[in-house]
Amino acid sequence: MSMNQARWLVGTFVVLAVLSFIWGHNPAHLGKPQAVSGAVQSIPVPKDCALKGEGCTLSLPEVGRITVQAPAVIKPLQKFTLSVSPLGETAKSLGAVSVDFQMVGMDMGINQYPLERQADGQYRQAIILPVCTSTRTDWVAILSLNSTRGDFVAKIPFVVDRR
C-alpha cells in the first residue's frame, strides 16, 4: 500500500468516526444544559395510585392536576403507550414531560422517554421495557414535569405482567 492510499484510508476512517458521532448524538443536547429555576418539588403519589388501567390523578402545587395512564397490561419487550393528561387550566402552564423507568436495586439500562405533546394537549410516548433476567416485575415510573411554576417529579410504582 502506498503512502497516499494509507493517508486516504486513515482520512476516511476519521470522517466516518466524526459522522457516526454526530449521527448518534442529538445536536440539541450538545449545548449547555438549561438551568433549573428552583428546587425540584416532589409530587405526593396516592397509595391507591394505579398507573395501569384507569390511571392516577396527581396534584401539582400551584399548577393543577394531571392524570397519568398506561394500559391495563404491560409486558416486557412489548410496546405500550404512556399518557399524561393535564386537567383544566394545567395545560397552559405545563411544558416538557418525561418519564424514566427504573427497577429498585437493579441496573436495567437507560429507559428514559420524553413524552410528546399532542394536538389535544395530552403528552404521549410509545415505550418498550426490557426483560429482567432475574424475573422481577416491579418497576418505578419517575415522571418529570416542567412548568411555569417550577419542576416536579413523581415516583409511581407499578408491576409489569409476566410473559
C-alpha positions as CSV (number, residue, x, y, z in Angstrom):
1,M,0.0,0.0,0.0
2,S,1.4,3.4,-0.9
3,M,1.6,6.4,1.4
4,N,-1.2,8.2,-0.4
5,Q,-3.5,5.2,-0.1
6,A,-2.8,4.9,3.6
7,R,-3.5,8.6,4.1
8,W,-6.8,8.3,2.2
9,L,-7.8,5.3,4.3
10,V,-7.0,7.0,7.6
11,G,-8.8,10.2,6.5
12,T,-11.8,8.1,5.5
13,F,-11.9,6.4,8.9
14,V,-11.6,9.8,10.7
15,V,-14.5,11.3,8.7
16,L,-16.7,8.2,9.3
17,A,-15.9,8.4,13.0
18,V,-17.0,12.1,13.2
19,L,-20.1,11.4,11.2
20,S,-21.0,8.4,13.4
21,F,-20.6,10.6,16.5
22,I,-22.8,13.4,15.1
23,W,-25.4,10.9,13.9
24,G,-25.5,9.1,17.2
25,H,-25.9,12.3,19.3
26,N,-28.7,14.8,19.2
27,P,-27.0,18.2,18.5
28,A,-29.6,19.9,20.7
29,H,-28.1,18.0,23.7
30,L,-24.6,19.1,22.9
31,G,-25.2,22.7,24.1
32,K,-25.2,23.9,27.7
33,P,-27.8,22.3,29.9
34,Q,-30.7,24.5,30.9
35,A,-30.6,25.7,34.5
36,V,-33.4,24.7,36.8
37,S,-35.0,27.9,38.2
38,G,-35.5,26.3,41.7
39,A,-35.7,23.1,43.6
40,V,-37.4,20.1,42.1
41,Q,-40.7,19.6,44.0
42,S,-41.8,16.1,44.8
43,I,-45.4,15.3,43.9
44,P,-47.2,13.1,46.5
45,V,-48.4,9.9,44.9
46,P,-51.6,8.4,46.5
47,K,-51.2,4.9,47.9
48,D,-54.0,3.7,45.7
49,C,-52.4,5.1,42.5
50,A,-52.8,2.6,39.7
51,L,-50.7,3.6,36.8
52,K,-52.1,0.8,34.7
53,G,-55.7,0.8,33.6
54,E,-57.7,3.7,34.8
55,G,-54.6,5.8,35.6
56,C,-53.8,8.0,38.6
57,T,-54.6,11.7,39.2
58,L,-51.7,13.7,40.7
59,S,-51.8,17.3,42.1
60,L,-49.0,19.7,41.3
61,P,-48.8,22.5,43.9
62,E,-49.9,25.9,42.4
63,V,-50.2,24.3,38.9
64,G,-53.2,21.9,38.9
65,R,-53.9,18.3,38.3
66,I,-52.8,15.7,35.8
67,T,-53.8,12.1,35.0
68,V,-51.1,9.6,34.3
69,Q,-52.2,6.4,32.5
70,A,-50.8,3.3,30.9
71,P,-52.7,0.2,29.5
72,A,-54.1,-2.4,31.9
73,V,-51.5,-4.9,30.7
74,I,-47.8,-4.0,30.3
75,K,-45.5,-6.8,29.2
76,P,-41.7,-6.6,28.8
77,L,-40.5,-6.1,25.2
78,Q,-44.0,-5.1,24.0
79,K,-44.8,-1.6,23.1
80,F,-47.3,0.3,25.2
81,T,-48.3,4.0,25.3
82,L,-48.0,6.1,28.4
83,S,-50.1,9.3,28.5
84,V,-50.2,12.3,30.8
85,S,-53.4,14.4,30.6
86,P,-53.4,17.9,32.1
87,L,-56.7,18.7,33.7
88,G,-58.4,22.1,33.3
89,E,-56.0,25.1,33.2
90,T,-53.0,22.9,33.9
91,A,-52.2,22.6,30.2
92,K,-51.4,26.3,29.9
93,S,-48.5,26.1,32.4
94,L,-47.2,22.6,31.6
95,G,-44.1,22.4,29.5
96,A,-41.7,19.4,29.0
97,V,-42.8,16.0,30.3
98,S,-40.6,12.9,30.5
99,V,-40.5,9.5,32.3
100,D,-37.7,7.4,33.4
101,F,-38.4,3.7,34.3
102,Q,-36.2,2.1,36.9
103,M,-36.2,-1.1,38.9
104,V,-35.0,-0.5,42.5
105,G,-31.6,-2.2,43.2
106,M,-31.2,-3.3,39.6
107,D,-29.4,-1.8,36.6
108,M,-31.9,-2.1,33.8
109,G,-30.1,0.4,31.5
110,I,-31.4,3.7,30.3
111,N,-35.2,3.7,30.0
112,Q,-35.9,7.4,29.7
113,Y,-38.5,8.8,27.3
114,P,-39.6,12.3,26.6
115,L,-43.4,12.5,26.1
116,E,-44.6,14.4,23.0
117,R,-47.3,17.0,23.3
118,Q,-50.3,16.1,21.1
119,A,-52.8,18.4,19.5
120,D,-55.4,17.6,22.1
121,G,-53.0,18.8,24.9
122,Q,-52.1,15.3,26.1
123,Y,-48.5,14.1,26.3
124,R,-47.8,10.6,25.0
125,Q,-45.0,8.3,24.1
126,A,-44.7,4.7,22.9
127,I,-42.5,2.7,25.4
128,I,-40.8,-0.7,25.5
129,L,-39.4,-2.0,28.8
130,P,-36.7,-4.6,28.9
131,V,-37.0,-8.1,30.4
132,C,-35.4,-8.6,33.9
133,T,-33.3,-11.7,33.8
134,S,-34.0,-12.3,37.5
135,T,-37.7,-12.4,36.7
136,R,-38.5,-9.3,38.8
137,T,-41.6,-7.4,37.6
138,D,-41.6,-4.4,40.0
139,W,-40.8,-1.0,38.3
140,V,-41.0,2.7,39.3
141,A,-42.0,5.3,36.7
142,I,-40.2,8.5,37.6
143,L,-42.3,11.2,36.0
144,S,-40.6,14.6,35.5
145,L,-42.7,17.7,34.7
146,N,-41.5,21.2,33.8
147,S,-44.0,24.1,34.3
148,T,-44.1,27.8,34.6
149,R,-44.3,27.3,38.4
150,G,-41.2,25.1,38.6
151,D,-40.1,21.5,38.1
152,F,-41.8,18.5,39.6
153,V,-41.1,14.8,40.0
154,A,-43.4,11.9,40.9
155,K,-42.3,8.3,41.6
156,I,-45.1,5.9,40.7
157,P,-44.5,2.1,41.4
158,F,-46.2,-0.5,39.2
159,V,-45.8,-4.1,38.2
160,V,-45.4,-5.5,34.6
161,D,-47.2,-8.6,33.6
162,R,-45.2,-11.8,33.1
163,R,-44.9,-13.2,29.6
